[in-house]
């Protein structure tokens, strides 16, 4: 079971990590910290998101019609 002192220490450590991340250049460094495979997965998910939302918008605006 965690005691309050340990929780306080862990939360202050997390705040210190965030502050050092911001001091080092914000999220730019965090983006570089992920592996190329993880970047590819994120880019693929973003692409699929845009693809699905774009298709739904075209369907909702009756620009295209389903053939059935």
The 8 nearest C-alpha neighbors of each residue, nearest first, counted from 0:
[[1, 2, 3, 5, 6, 4, 7, 9],
 [2, 0, 5, 3, 6, 4, 7, 9],
 [1, 3, 5, 4, 6, 0, 7, 8],
 [2, 4, 6, 5, 7, 1, 8, 9],
 [5, 3, 7, 6, 2, 8, 1, 9],
 [4, 6, 8, 7, 3, 2, 9, 1],
 [7, 5, 3, 9, 8, 4, 10, 2],
 [6, 8, 4, 10, 5, 9, 3, 11],
 [9, 7, 5, 11, 6, 10, 12, 4],
 [8, 10, 12, 6, 11, 7, 5, 13],
 [11, 9, 13, 7, 12, 8, 6, 14],
 [10, 12, 14, 8, 13, 9, 7, 15],
 [13, 11, 9, 15, 10, 14, 8, 16],
 [14, 12, 10, 16, 11, 15, 9, 17],
 [15, 13, 11, 17, 16, 12, 18, 10],
 [14, 16, 18, 12, 13, 17, 19, 11],
 [15, 17, 13, 19, 14, 18, 20, 12],
 [18, 16, 20, 14, 15, 19, 21, 13],
 [17, 19, 15, 21, 20, 16, 22, 14],
 [18, 20, 22, 16, 21, 17, 23, 15],
 [19, 21, 17, 23, 18, 22, 25, 16],
 [22, 20, 25, 18, 19, 23, 24, 17],
 [21, 23, 19, 20, 24, 18, 25, 17],
 [24, 22, 20, 21, 19, 25, 28, 18],
 [25, 23, 21, 22, 27, 28, 20, 26],
 [24, 26, 21, 27, 20, 23, 28, 22],
 [25, 27, 29, 28, 30, 24, 21, 20],
 [28, 26, 30, 29, 25, 24, 31, 32],
 [27, 29, 31, 30, 26, 32, 24, 25],
 [28, 30, 26, 32, 31, 27, 33, 25],
 [31, 29, 27, 28, 32, 33, 26, 38],
 [30, 32, 28, 29, 33, 27, 34, 26],
 [31, 33, 29, 30, 28, 34, 27, 35],
 [34, 32, 31, 30, 37, 35, 38, 29],
 [33, 35, 37, 36, 38, 32, 31, 39],
 [34, 36, 38, 37, 39, 33, 40, 31],
 [37, 35, 39, 34, 38, 40, 33, 41],
 [36, 38, 40, 34, 39, 35, 33, 41],
 [39, 37, 35, 41, 36, 40, 42, 34],
 [38, 40, 36, 42, 37, 41, 43, 35],
 [39, 41, 43, 37, 38, 42, 44, 36],
 [42, 40, 44, 38, 43, 39, 45, 37],
 [43, 41, 39, 45, 44, 40, 38, 46],
 [44, 42, 40, 46, 45, 41, 39, 47],
 [43, 45, 41, 47, 46, 42, 48, 40],
 [46, 44, 48, 42, 43, 47, 41, 49],
 [45, 47, 43, 49, 48, 44, 50, 42],
 [48, 46, 50, 44, 49, 45, 51, 43],
 [47, 49, 45, 51, 46, 50, 44, 52],
 [50, 48, 52, 46, 47, 51, 53, 45],
 [49, 51, 47, 53, 48, 52, 46, 54],
 [52, 50, 54, 48, 53, 49, 47, 55],
 [53, 51, 55, 49, 54, 50, 48, 56],
 [54, 52, 56, 50, 55, 51, 49, 57],
 [55, 53, 57, 51, 56, 52, 50, 58],
 [54, 56, 58, 52, 57, 53, 59, 51],
 [55, 57, 59, 53, 58, 54, 60, 52],
 [58, 56, 54, 60, 62, 55, 59, 63],
 [57, 59, 55, 61, 56, 60, 63, 54],
 [58, 60, 56, 61, 57, 55, 62, 54],
 [59, 61, 57, 62, 58, 56, 63, 55],
 [62, 60, 58, 63, 59, 57, 64, 56],
 [61, 63, 57, 60, 58, 64, 59, 56],
 [62, 64, 61, 58, 57, 65, 60, 59],
 [65, 63, 61, 66, 58, 62, 67, 57],
 [64, 66, 67, 63, 58, 61, 62, 57],
 [67, 65, 64, 63, 58, 61, 62, 57],
 [66, 65, 64, 63, 58, 61, 62, 59]]
